[in-house]
Amino acid sequence: MCNISMLRYVVYVLMMYYLVTSTDGYSIGAPMGACDTMTPSHGAVAQTSPSSYTITPSSSTFDCGESISITLSGGTFKGFLCQARLDVNGSSTVGTLEESDGSSSTTNKCAGKASITQNSGTDKTTLQFTWTHSGESTEDIYIVCTVVQTQIVFWENVASTALTYSGSLTKCNSSGSGGIISSVVLMCICIAFGAFKTFI
């Protein structure tokens, strides 16, 4: 009897430990191992049914260095990992994502700043954050999220429509701006050089 009682106690303790650590996992956000795959380590597979969640950008186009507001909505959820990607199924990110409603954190151990995850396990119905373009890329950008409804119910690759570059330059400079100042400076130098040659 003693052995059976002890076994039951151990099983109970292990179950409680699992429940506590699983719940706590919501509050610390996505781990480093989820940065590329965006798959939670919850011991479950992603839902294959259509997601009720939508990602809505404030604009469908962007220019070099421009910021765009993003809204994730469509029902209650506890966790999320969102990235600004060149391809929905890829892993390359562009720009930065920054929280705007206090329910998220950019310190999710993912390389770069184009990722954002939760820092609270409370229920959420909407998430608002900002994507800011940086770097030279003028390719289409997608905001891609994994949305966790419960410990074992989550959707991957919830994506926005493409954000399309609308600027006039073939590529942005490394800081994200369009390099217009450099062009103006070069033009002024040419004019000044021409005037100098005329003077002499």
N, C-alpha and C positions, 0 to 999 in steps of 0.2 A: 504493500500500500504506500509505503514511504517513497519508493522509487517512482510509482505512477504519479503521486502528488508532485514530486519534484519535477518530473518530466512535463506535467501540465504547467507548472510554474515557469519553467524555462521557455516553453512554447509561448506562453502569455507575454513574458518579458520581451522575447524576440519580436512578436507581433506589434507590441506597443512601440518598440524601438523603430521598427520599419515605418509605422504610421507617423511617428514624430519626425523622423528624418525625411520622409517623403514630403510631408507638409512644409518642413523647413526649406526644402529645396526650392519651393516657389519663391521664397523671399530673397534668396541670394542670386537669383538670375541664372542665365544660361552659363554652363561651364565652358572652359576652353575647348574641350573636345567637340562641342556642338557648333563651333564657328564656321566650319566648312560645310558640313552636312545639314546643319540646322535641325538635327534630330535630337529630341530629349532622351536622356538615359532613364526612362521610366519603366522599362521592362514591358513596353507595349508598342504596337505598330501604329502608324498614322492612319487616320480615318480615310476611307476611299469615297465616302459620300460627299456631295457638294457642300462646301462650307457656306455658312450664313454670313461670314465676316467679309467685309470689303475694305479696301484701302483707297482712299480718295485724296489725290493731290489737289492743291489749290490752283494749279496750272498744269496744262499738259505739255508745256514747252519751257525751256530754260536757256539762259545765256551764261557766258563765262562768269563764275563767281556768284551767281544768283542764288537766293534762298527761296525755298518753296515749302509751304505748310502741308503737313500730311496728317490725315485722320484715319485711325483704325476703329471700325465700329461693326455692329451687327449682332450683338448679344453679349452675355456675361462671359468673362474669361478671367483666369488667374495669372497666367504667365504668357510671355511673348519673347521672341527674338526677331528683330527686324534689321534688314540690311539694305543698302543701296547697291544694286548689282548691275553689271553689264549684261548678264544673262540670268534668267530666272533659275536655271538649273546649274549655273556656274558658281564660282566662289570668289571672283574678282570684285572688289568693292570700289566705289568712287565717292569722293567727297566726305562730308561729315554729317552725322545725325545728332541732334541735340534735343533734350527733353524740353517741353514747354508747359507741362501740367503737374510736375512733381511726382509722378508715379513710376518713373523709370530712371535708369542709370546708364551712362556710357562706359562705365568701368567694368566691362564684362569679359576682360582678358582676351578679346579678339584683336588681331593686329589691325592697326589703323583706327580711324574714328567713324567709319561708316557702318557701325553696328550699335544697336541699343536694346537693352533688356530690362526686365522689371527689378525693382528692389523691394517690393512689397507683395505679400501673399493675399492681399485683400481682393475681393471681387471688383472687376472693372467692367464698364460698359463701353467706354470710349478711350482712345489714346490719341494724344496730339503731340506731334514732334515736328522738327524742322530739318529738312535736308538742304545742305549748302554745297554747291558744286565747287570742286577744286581740281587742280591738275590740268593736263593738256587734252584729255579725252572729250570728244564731241559726239560720241556714240550714244545711242538710246540708253536710258537708265530705267531700271525697274525697282520699285520698293517691294521687297519680298519679306514675308513674315511667316514664322511658325507661331500658331496661336494655341495655347493650352487652356482647355476648358476645365478639365479635371486631371487628376494624376494619370489616367489611362486614356483620356479622350483628347486628342489634339489633331490639328491639321497642319500640313506642311505646304510650302510653296503657294501660300495665299499672296497673290501679286497684284500690283496696280497695273493700269495700262501704261504703255511706254511713255516716258518723258523724253521729248524730242528736242534736240538742239535747234535753236531758232536764230542764233547769231550769224554775223556776216563773215567771220573769220574761219579759215580752214581748221584751225586748232587754237585752243586757249594756251596761255603760257603756264608755267609750272605753278604759279600762285593762284591760278583760276581766272585771273582777269584777262581781258582780251588783247593786251599788248598795244592798246591805242596810244598810250603816252609815248612808248618807244618809237612808234611810227611818226608821231608829231615831231619828236626831237630830231629824228633822222631827216625829216623834211626841212626843218629849220636849219640844220647844218648845211644841207645842200644849197638852200637859198643864200645863206651867209657866204658860203664858198663861192657861189656864182657872183655875188655882189663884190666880193674881194677881188676876184679876177678882173671884173669890169673896172674897178677902181685903179688897179695897177696897170 
